[in-house]
Amino acid sequence: MSVSKRAVILLSGGLDSATCLAIARSQGFEAHTLAFRYGQRHQYELDRAQLISEKFAAASHRIVEIDLAQFGGSALTDAAIEVPKSDTVEAIGDSIPVTYVPARNTVFLSLALAFAETVEARDIFIGVNSLDYSGYPDCRPEFIKAYENMANLATKAGVEETRSLRIHTPLIDLTKAEIIARGMELGVDYGMTLSCYDPADGGVPCLHCDACLLRARGFATNGINDPALSNH
């Protein structure tokens, strides 16, 4: 496998990142998947990430240990902050929600960048989306472009190599329904994924957090049942 076709894939175990991995593999990339134990509310997603990585024959899979919970400030890292629940997507507010984890994607991309240099990858894939999402500022195209520019200034690979480091965001302009449709074309088993911010024991989705509601609408728009729900 040539260096030009080696990529680091950020893989959370959720719907978007699984689709992102499938897209990278369909484009011929050797995939090195990267997940994070960052002090999040639950660990079920990490088990899913491992299985999804294996399904798509990733060359390697790593779980990086960091502790964003020591700063708090998010419902995903502080058990004292409740995850917002609603009955409909329309009830989701327009403001940045308390499930936003301060600087999470900045931190994740920094570690992905370090990993990419060590495995001589010139490409990083991240499943951020700026349409059907919860309003996180670090999921926007402006952020990704600025980060990519920084990456090419801050790394040995970016300065010395002839080809620039590239951050791929294949889902950024897609609706959740379009993401699901694309993933199904590529053989993603969405029954393996977990999107819920606040699952019950065993990883049973709550069905009412922002992530669950957006996921449900995506499957409904495609006229199909969410295969993850049949597992419970």
RODO-2510 file (C-alpha; in nm, 4 decimals, decimal comma):
residues 232
     n   res          X          Y          Z
     1     m     0,0000     0,0000     0,0000
     2     s     0,1469     0,3343    -0,0988
     3     v     0,1785     0,6103     0,1570
     4     s    -0,0546     0,8228    -0,0548
     5     k    -0,3367     0,5754     0,0116
     6     r    -0,2965     0,5468     0,3875
     7     a    -0,5377     0,7372     0,6114
     8     v    -0,6250     0,7925     0,9754
     9     i    -0,9982     0,7650     1,0422
    10     l    -1,1592     0,9104     1,3542
    11     l    -1,4030     0,6405     1,4639
    12     s    -1,6446     0,6964     1,7509
    13     g    -1,8653     0,3923     1,6968
    14     g    -2,1541     0,6086     1,5797
    15     l    -2,3443     0,6281     1,2537
    16     d    -2,1468     0,9120     1,0977
    17     s    -1,7967     0,7870     1,1691
    18     a    -1,8845     0,4344     1,0528
    19     t    -2,0030     0,5787     0,7228
    20     c    -1,6884     0,7868     0,7007
    21     l    -1,4748     0,4753     0,7427
    22     a    -1,6726     0,2958     0,4737
    23     i    -1,6183     0,5859     0,2348
    24     a    -1,2445     0,5916     0,3021
    25     r    -1,2181     0,2191     0,2371
    26     s    -1,4255     0,2515    -0,0823
    27     q    -1,1735     0,5085    -0,2041
    28     g    -0,8919     0,2597    -0,1594
    29     f    -0,7394     0,3921     0,1593
    30     e    -0,5595     0,1690     0,4050
    31     a    -0,7408     0,2686     0,7236
    32     h    -0,5863     0,3283     1,0642
    33     t    -0,8779     0,3921     1,2981
    34     l    -0,8584     0,6044     1,6093
    35     a    -1,1088     0,6141     1,8961
    36     f    -1,0929     0,8044     2,2238
    37     r    -1,1718     0,7246     2,5839
    38     y    -1,2021     1,0869     2,6860
    39     g    -1,4131     1,0681     3,0007
    40     q    -1,7401     1,0388     2,8113
    41     r    -2,0629     0,9396     2,9823
    42     h    -2,0546     0,5818     2,8518
    43     q    -1,8092     0,3360     2,7001
    44     y    -2,0445     0,1361     2,4779
    45     e    -1,9447     0,3357     2,1724
    46     l    -1,5837     0,2189     2,2075
    47     d    -1,6892    -0,1444     2,1817
    48     r    -1,8826    -0,0584     1,8661
    49     a    -1,5824     0,1239     1,7186
    50     q    -1,3675    -0,1870     1,7646
    51     l    -1,6217    -0,4074     1,5863
    52     i    -1,6750    -0,1614     1,3026
    53     s    -1,3010    -0,1259     1,2527
    54     e    -1,2686    -0,5025     1,2241
    55     k    -1,5621    -0,5252     0,9823
    56     f    -1,3951    -0,2858     0,7417
    57     a    -1,0563    -0,4550     0,7751
    58     a    -0,8727    -0,1579     0,9174
    59     a    -0,4967    -0,1983     0,9246
    60     s    -0,4917    -0,0900     1,2895
    61     h    -0,7243     0,0344     1,5606
    62     r    -0,6209     0,2364     1,8631
    63     i    -0,8074     0,3739     2,1630
    64     v    -0,6359     0,6848     2,2980
    65     e    -0,6801     0,7731     2,6643
    66     i    -0,7384     1,1397     2,7475
    67     d    -0,9456     1,2995     3,0222
    68     l    -1,1638     1,5873     2,9104
    69     a    -1,3897     1,5092     3,2064
    70     q    -1,1410     1,6813     3,4352
    71     f    -1,2535     2,0107     3,2800
    72     g    -1,6252     1,9250     3,2714
    73     g    -1,8502     2,1762     3,1027
    74     s    -2,0463     1,9209     2,9004
    75     a    -2,3313     1,6800     2,9620
    76     l    -2,1211     1,4144     2,7914
    77     t    -1,8359     1,4405     3,0428
    78     d    -2,0098     1,5573     3,3617
    79     a    -2,2729     1,3300     3,5161
    80     a    -2,4144     1,6260     3,7071
    81     i    -2,5299     1,7871     3,3813
    82     e    -2,8364     1,6209     3,2314
    83     v    -2,8464     1,5301     2,8639
    84     p    -3,1325     1,7282     2,7025
    85     k    -3,4240     1,5132     2,5893
    86     s    -3,7068     1,5988     2,3478
    87     d    -3,9878     1,4237     2,1657
    88     t    -3,9259     1,5671     1,8180
    89     v    -3,6392     1,7028     1,6106
    90     e    -3,8266     2,0323     1,5851
    91     a    -3,7924     2,0739     1,9615
    92     i    -3,4134     2,0801     1,9381
    93     g    -3,3012     2,4378     1,9970
    94     d    -3,0777     2,6506     1,7743
    95     s    -2,8189     2,7341     2,0403
    96     i    -2,5076     2,5281     2,1087
    97     p    -2,6302     2,2545     2,3458
    98     v    -2,4776     2,1343     2,6730
    99     t    -2,3683     1,8144     2,4966
   100     y    -2,0981     2,0182     2,3234
   101     v    -1,7604     1,9103     2,4637
   102     p    -1,5241     2,2098     2,4686
   103     a    -1,2437     2,1739     2,2103
   104     r    -1,3161     1,8034     2,1543
   105     n    -1,2618     1,7958     1,7791
   106     t    -0,9606     2,0238     1,8098
   107     v    -0,8052     1,7789     2,0554
   108     f    -0,9068     1,4724     1,8530
   109     l    -0,7682     1,6129     1,5286
   110     s    -0,4418     1,7070     1,6998
   111     l    -0,3916     1,3489     1,8132
   112     a    -0,4992     1,2170     1,4723
   113     l    -0,2432     1,4473     1,3161
   114     a     0,0331     1,3108     1,5402
   115     f    -0,0744     0,9550     1,4595
   116     a    -0,0847     1,0311     1,0872
   117     e     0,2755     1,1501     1,0925
   118     t     0,3944     0,8341     1,2659
   119     v     0,2222     0,6009     1,0161
   120     e     0,3140     0,8256     0,7241
   121     a    -0,0451     0,9021     0,6332
   122     r    -0,1236     1,2205     0,4461
   123     d    -0,4989     1,1945     0,4901
   124     i    -0,7324     1,2186     0,7893
   125     f    -1,1053     1,1419     0,7735
   126     i    -1,3540     1,2856     1,0225
   127     g    -1,7319     1,2390     1,0093
   128     v    -1,8365     1,5929     1,0985
   129     n    -2,1631     1,7233     0,9583
   130     s    -2,3004     2,0767     0,9382
   131     l    -2,6621     2,0018     0,8397
   132     d    -2,8354     1,7431     1,0613
   133     y    -2,6270     1,7991     1,3724
   134     s    -2,6535     1,9534     1,7174
   135     g    -2,4945     2,2894     1,6373
   136     y    -2,1389     2,2182     1,7489
   137     p    -1,8960     2,4897     1,6317
   138     d    -1,6183     2,2375     1,5664
   139     c    -1,8255     2,0567     1,3022
   140     r    -1,8343     2,3499     1,0586
   141     p    -1,6427     2,3758     0,7277
   142     e    -1,4699     2,6945     0,8464
   143     f    -1,3172     2,5116     1,1405
   144     i    -1,1970     2,2179     0,9307
   145     k    -1,0392     2,4439     0,6686
   146     a    -0,8615     2,6514     0,9326
   147     y    -0,7366     2,3364     1,1046
   148     e    -0,6090     2,1886     0,7802
   149     n    -0,4156     2,5093     0,7088
   150     m    -0,2656     2,4972     1,0578
   151     a    -0,1731     2,1302     1,0213
   152     n     0,0340     2,2032     0,7139
   153     l     0,2239     2,4737     0,9016
   154     a     0,2751     2,2881     1,2289
   155     t     0,4078     1,9478     1,1216
   156     k     0,7292     1,8139     0,9759
   157     a     0,5258     1,6310     0,7137
   158     g     0,3428     1,9481     0,6178
   159     v     0,6611     2,1508     0,5818
   160     e     0,8966     1,8994     0,4219
   161     e     0,6770     1,6769     0,2082
   162     t     0,5613     1,7633    -0,1410
   163     r     0,1959     1,6709    -0,0832
   164     s    -0,0124     1,8559     0,1715
   165     l    -0,1886     1,6940     0,4636
   166     r    -0,5595     1,6772     0,3927
   167     i    -0,8575     1,6515     0,6252
   168     h    -1,1490     1,4785     0,4518
   169     t    -1,5049     1,5576     0,5591
   170     p    -1,7177     1,3521     0,3167
   171     l    -2,0363     1,3952     0,5230
   172     i    -2,0199     1,7643     0,5949
   173     d    -2,2866     1,8726     0,3447
   174     l    -2,5133     1,5676     0,3716
   175     t    -2,8358     1,5255     0,5637
   176     k    -2,8603     1,2329     0,8041
   177     a    -3,0844     1,0560     0,5533
   178     e    -2,8256     1,1016     0,2791
   179     i    -2,5503     0,9731     0,5086
   180     i    -2,7514     0,6607     0,5846
   181     a    -2,8299     0,6010     0,2174
   182     r    -2,4627     0,6332     0,1257
   183     g    -2,3572     0,4008     0,4053
   184     m    -2,6054     0,1356     0,3036
   185     e    -2,4646     0,1453    -0,0494
   186     l    -2,1231     0,0737     0,1016
   187     g    -2,2367    -0,2095     0,3264
   188     v    -2,2436    -0,0349     0,6629
   189     d    -2,4324    -0,2410     0,9197
   190     y    -2,5977     0,0347     1,1217
   191     g    -2,7082    -0,2236     1,3731
   192     m    -2,3464    -0,2184     1,4930
   193     t    -2,3455     0,1563     1,5570
   194     l    -2,4509     0,3594     1,8596
   195     s    -2,5390     0,7284     1,8360
   196     c    -2,7139     0,7859     2,1700
   197     y    -2,5691     1,0380     2,4144
   198     d    -2,7297     0,8748     2,7175
   199     p    -2,7920     0,5034     2,6642
   200     a    -2,9284     0,2688     2,9286
   201     d    -2,7464    -0,0404     3,0490
   202     g    -2,6227    -0,2515     2,7618
   203     g    -2,6161     0,0424     2,5239
   204     v    -2,9923     0,0664     2,4772
   205     p    -3,0577     0,4056     2,3121
   206     c    -3,2728     0,6573     2,4986
   207     l    -3,4555     0,7623     2,1769
   208     h    -3,4980     1,1209     2,2988
   209     c    -3,1564     1,2900     2,2954
   210     d    -3,0621     1,5053     1,9964
   211     a    -2,8505     1,2309     1,8426
   212     c    -3,1277     0,9710     1,8713
   213     l    -3,3893     1,2034     1,7232
   214     l    -3,1734     1,3041     1,4261
   215     r    -3,0837     0,9412     1,3646
   216     a    -3,4500     0,8347     1,3769
   217     r    -3,5479     1,1007     1,1243
   218     g    -3,2718     0,9870     0,8913
   219     f    -3,3951     0,6295     0,8870
   220     a    -3,7602     0,7375     0,8602
   221     t    -3,6794     0,9563     0,5601
   222     n    -3,5270     0,6534     0,3915
   223     g    -3,8395     0,4530     0,4745
   224     i    -3,6532     0,1888     0,6718
   225     n    -3,6318     0,0808     1,0347
   226     d    -3,3193     0,1493     1,2345
   227     p    -3,1505    -0,1929     1,2601
   228     a    -2,9931    -0,0961     1,5921
   229     l    -3,3384    -0,0910     1,7541
   230     s    -3,4106    -0,4500     1,6597
   231     n    -3,1105    -0,5549     1,8684
   232     h    -3,2859    -0,4536     2,1922
***
